[in-house]
Amino acid sequence: MLSRNPEEPIISVEGITARFGEETILAEVSFRILRGEIFAILGGSGCGKTVLLKHLVGLYRPYAGTVKVMGTDIAEAEEGELVELRKKMGVLFQSGALLGSLTLFENVALPLQAYTDLSPAAIDEIVRMKLALVNLDGYQNHLPEELSGGMKKRAGLARAMALDPEILFFDEPTGGLDPVTAAEMDHLIKSINTGMGTTMVIVTHDLPSIFGVASRVIMLDKGARGIIAEGDPSALRETTRDPRVVHFFNRQAAGGDQEER
């Protein structure tokens, strides 16, 4: 039975360790994500952000510790339980992960065809609604190659939302986008969160997105193999004394020199 108590976390991570062979990527990481919040996972390259995200969606199982999503323990769940859980989660990968040989309509329809018994007419209506929600109304017959980078990501978001998930996961949703298009994606994320109450978990290093949409963040560090900061991003920027966090939020290299933009 999935937890519906709004006071309980929708995701609970307790002491997880992520390892590949002899290499430890994350060690004894713990945090909680509350229902309905926009939660961001930050950090430099190679710190384990995407590895952590894949643990949260059940693609990886922890070497040690527990990951509970909507009451289901990822490490203990049978494959059938994970399949049912993933129906309640949507994932937007960096590239959008659209199938190039299919139209946008066909891409968004895939999860509906795979996991529901809805009629073609019902699927047609849902797909058109999801595409309209991400401002792609009228593009249902286009192939991914005919779209800009921002449009591909919005189409990927429409597909991630096809089954009305309770949690949406984003891996660098504004990566590779120009500032205006990135701001449009941020606005879309916030409007979906506000309008539908969907919990958002975002992996990003994009500062405007962090301050524009995230209500709470954790920051990972490669050397620490875990969390070095947690809280409201604006408060962390103003109050932290950890030089690693200061450098990240002020876009400085480790020596304190300003990075080229």
C-alpha positions as CSV (number, residue, x, y, z in Angstrom):
1,M,0.0,0.0,0.0
2,L,1.5,3.3,-1.1
3,S,1.8,6.1,1.5
4,R,-0.6,9.0,1.1
5,N,0.2,10.9,4.3
6,P,1.3,14.4,3.1
7,E,3.5,14.7,6.2
8,E,5.5,11.7,5.2
9,P,8.3,11.9,2.5
10,I,7.4,10.6,-0.9
11,I,11.1,9.6,-1.2
12,S,13.3,8.5,1.7
13,V,17.0,7.7,1.2
14,E,18.8,6.2,4.2
15,G,22.5,5.6,4.3
16,I,22.9,4.4,0.7
17,T,26.2,3.4,-0.8
18,A,26.7,3.2,-4.6
19,R,29.6,1.2,-5.9
20,F,30.8,0.0,-9.3
21,G,33.3,-2.8,-8.8
22,E,35.8,-1.5,-6.3
23,E,35.0,2.2,-6.8
24,T,32.6,3.9,-4.3
25,I,30.7,6.7,-5.9
26,L,28.4,7.6,-3.0
27,A,28.9,6.6,0.6
28,E,26.1,6.6,3.3
29,V,23.9,9.3,1.7
30,S,20.7,10.1,3.4
31,F,17.9,12.7,2.6
32,R,14.2,13.0,2.2
33,I,12.0,14.5,-0.5
34,L,8.5,15.8,0.5
35,R,5.4,15.3,-1.6
36,G,4.8,18.2,-4.0
37,E,8.2,20.0,-3.6
38,I,10.7,20.8,-6.4
39,F,13.9,19.2,-5.2
40,A,17.3,19.6,-6.9
41,I,20.4,17.5,-6.8
42,L,23.5,19.6,-7.5
43,G,27.2,19.2,-7.8
44,G,30.2,19.2,-10.2
45,S,30.9,16.7,-12.8
46,G,31.6,13.1,-11.6
47,C,30.0,13.7,-8.1
48,G,27.3,11.1,-8.6
49,K,24.3,13.1,-9.4
50,T,23.0,10.9,-12.3
51,V,24.0,7.8,-10.4
52,L,21.8,8.9,-7.5
53,L,19.0,9.7,-9.9
54,K,19.1,6.2,-11.3
55,H,18.9,4.8,-7.8
56,L,15.8,6.8,-7.2
57,V,14.0,5.5,-10.3
58,G,15.0,1.9,-9.6
59,L,17.5,1.5,-12.5
60,Y,20.2,0.8,-10.0
61,R,19.9,-0.9,-6.6
62,P,22.1,0.4,-3.7
63,Y,25.1,-1.5,-2.6
64,A,24.0,-0.7,0.9
65,G,21.2,1.3,2.6
66,T,17.6,1.9,1.5
67,V,15.7,3.9,-1.1
68,K,12.0,4.1,-0.5
69,V,9.8,5.6,-3.2
70,M,6.1,6.0,-2.3
71,G,6.5,3.3,0.4
72,T,8.3,0.8,-1.9
73,D,11.8,-0.3,-0.9
74,I,13.8,-0.3,-4.2
75,A,16.4,-2.7,-2.9
76,E,13.8,-5.3,-1.7
77,A,11.2,-4.9,-4.5
78,E,10.6,-7.6,-7.0
79,E,10.8,-6.7,-10.7
80,G,7.0,-6.7,-10.9
81,E,6.7,-4.2,-8.1
82,L,9.3,-1.9,-9.8
83,V,7.3,-2.0,-13.0
84,E,4.2,-0.9,-11.1
85,L,6.1,1.8,-9.3
86,R,7.6,3.2,-12.5
87,K,4.1,3.7,-13.8
88,K,3.8,6.3,-11.1
89,M,7.0,8.0,-12.1
90,G,8.1,9.9,-15.2
91,V,11.6,10.6,-16.3
92,L,13.0,13.2,-18.7
93,F,16.5,12.3,-19.8
94,Q,19.0,14.8,-21.0
95,S,18.4,14.2,-24.7
96,G,14.7,13.7,-24.4
97,A,15.3,10.1,-25.4
98,L,12.7,10.2,-28.2
99,L,12.5,7.4,-30.7
100,G,13.6,9.0,-34.0
101,S,11.6,6.8,-36.3
102,L,8.3,7.8,-34.5
103,T,6.3,11.0,-34.6
104,L,5.7,13.0,-31.5
105,F,2.2,11.5,-31.2
106,E,3.6,8.0,-31.4
107,N,6.3,8.7,-28.9
108,V,3.9,10.1,-26.3
109,A,1.4,7.3,-26.9
110,L,3.9,4.6,-26.2
111,P,3.5,4.4,-22.4
112,L,-0.3,4.6,-22.8
113,Q,-0.3,1.7,-25.2
114,A,2.1,-0.4,-23.1
115,Y,0.6,0.1,-19.7
116,T,-3.1,0.8,-20.1
117,D,-6.2,-0.7,-21.8
118,L,-7.4,2.6,-23.1
119,S,-9.1,2.8,-26.5
120,P,-7.3,4.5,-29.4
121,A,-9.7,7.4,-29.1
122,A,-8.9,7.9,-25.5
123,I,-5.2,7.7,-26.1
124,D,-5.5,10.2,-28.9
125,E,-7.2,12.7,-26.6
126,I,-4.6,12.2,-23.8
127,V,-1.7,12.6,-26.2
128,R,-3.1,15.8,-27.6
129,M,-3.7,17.2,-24.1
130,K,-0.1,16.4,-23.0
131,L,1.4,17.9,-26.1
132,A,-0.8,21.0,-25.6
133,L,0.4,21.2,-22.0
134,V,4.0,21.5,-23.1
135,N,3.1,24.0,-25.9
136,L,3.5,21.5,-28.7
137,D,-0.1,21.5,-29.9
138,G,-0.1,21.0,-33.7
139,Y,3.3,19.2,-33.8
140,Q,2.0,15.7,-33.2
141,N,2.9,14.5,-36.7
142,H,6.5,15.8,-36.6
143,L,9.5,13.6,-36.2
144,P,12.1,14.4,-33.5
145,E,14.7,15.5,-36.1
146,E,12.3,18.2,-37.3
147,L,12.4,19.9,-33.8
148,S,14.7,22.2,-32.0
149,G,16.5,21.0,-28.8
150,G,14.0,22.8,-26.5
151,M,11.1,21.3,-28.4
152,K,12.6,17.8,-28.1
153,K,12.9,18.2,-24.3
154,R,9.3,19.4,-24.1
155,A,8.1,16.4,-26.2
156,G,10.1,14.1,-23.8
157,L,8.3,15.8,-20.9
158,A,4.9,15.2,-22.5
159,R,5.8,11.5,-22.8
160,A,7.1,11.4,-19.2
161,M,3.7,12.8,-18.1
162,A,1.6,10.5,-20.2
163,L,0.5,8.3,-17.3
164,D,0.0,11.3,-14.9
165,P,2.9,10.4,-12.6
166,E,3.1,11.4,-9.0
167,I,6.9,12.2,-9.4
168,L,8.8,13.6,-12.3
169,F,12.5,13.2,-12.6
170,F,14.7,15.5,-14.7
171,D,18.3,14.9,-15.8
172,E,19.7,18.3,-16.8
173,P,16.4,19.7,-18.2
174,T,18.0,22.9,-19.4
175,G,21.3,21.5,-20.5
176,G,22.3,22.6,-24.0
177,L,19.5,25.2,-24.2
178,D,19.9,28.9,-24.8
179,P,18.9,31.2,-21.9
180,V,15.5,32.1,-23.2
181,T,14.6,28.5,-24.0
182,A,16.0,27.3,-20.6
183,A,13.8,29.9,-18.9
184,E,10.8,28.7,-20.7
185,M,11.5,25.1,-19.5
186,D,11.9,26.4,-15.9
187,H,8.5,28.2,-16.2
188,L,6.9,25.0,-17.6
189,I,8.3,22.9,-14.7
190,K,7.0,25.4,-12.1
191,S,3.6,25.6,-13.7
192,I,3.1,21.8,-13.8
193,N,4.2,21.6,-10.1
194,T,1.8,24.4,-9.1
195,G,-1.1,23.2,-11.2
196,M,-0.9,19.5,-10.6
197,G,1.1,19.2,-7.4
198,T,3.6,16.8,-9.0
199,T,6.8,16.2,-7.1
200,M,9.8,17.2,-9.1
201,V,13.3,15.9,-8.7
202,I,15.9,17.7,-10.8
203,V,19.5,16.9,-11.5
204,T,21.2,20.2,-12.6
205,H,24.1,22.5,-12.4
206,D,22.3,25.4,-14.1
207,L,22.3,28.3,-11.5
208,P,19.3,30.2,-13.0
209,S,17.2,27.0,-12.8
210,I,18.4,26.3,-9.3
211,F,17.4,29.7,-8.0
212,G,14.3,29.9,-10.2
213,V,12.5,26.7,-9.5
214,A,14.1,24.6,-6.6
215,S,12.5,24.9,-3.2
216,R,15.2,22.7,-1.6
217,V,18.5,21.2,-2.8
218,I,21.3,18.8,-1.8
219,M,24.8,19.3,-3.1
220,L,27.0,16.3,-3.8
221,D,30.8,16.4,-3.8
222,K,33.1,13.9,-5.6
223,G,35.8,14.0,-2.9
224,A,33.3,13.6,0.0
225,R,31.3,10.9,-1.9
226,G,28.2,12.4,-0.5
227,I,26.2,15.5,0.6
228,I,28.1,18.6,1.6
229,A,25.1,21.0,1.7
230,E,21.3,20.9,2.0
231,G,18.6,23.5,2.2
232,D,17.1,26.5,0.4
233,P,19.5,27.4,-2.4
234,S,19.2,31.1,-1.9
235,A,19.9,30.7,1.8
236,L,22.9,28.4,1.1
237,R,24.4,30.9,-1.3
238,E,24.1,33.7,1.3
239,T,25.2,31.8,4.5
240,T,27.4,28.9,3.6
241,R,31.1,29.0,4.5
242,D,32.1,25.8,2.9
243,P,34.4,26.9,0.1
244,R,33.2,24.1,-2.2
245,V,29.7,25.4,-2.0
246,V,30.8,29.0,-2.3
247,H,32.7,28.2,-5.4
248,F,29.8,26.4,-7.0
249,F,27.2,29.1,-6.3
250,N,29.6,31.8,-7.4
251,R,30.9,29.9,-10.4
252,Q,34.4,30.0,-9.3
253,A,37.3,27.6,-9.8
254,A,38.7,25.9,-6.7
255,G,41.5,28.5,-6.5
256,G,38.9,31.3,-6.3
257,D,39.3,32.6,-9.9
258,Q,36.2,33.3,-11.8
259,E,35.5,30.7,-14.5
260,E,35.0,31.8,-18.1
261,R,31.3,31.9,-19.0
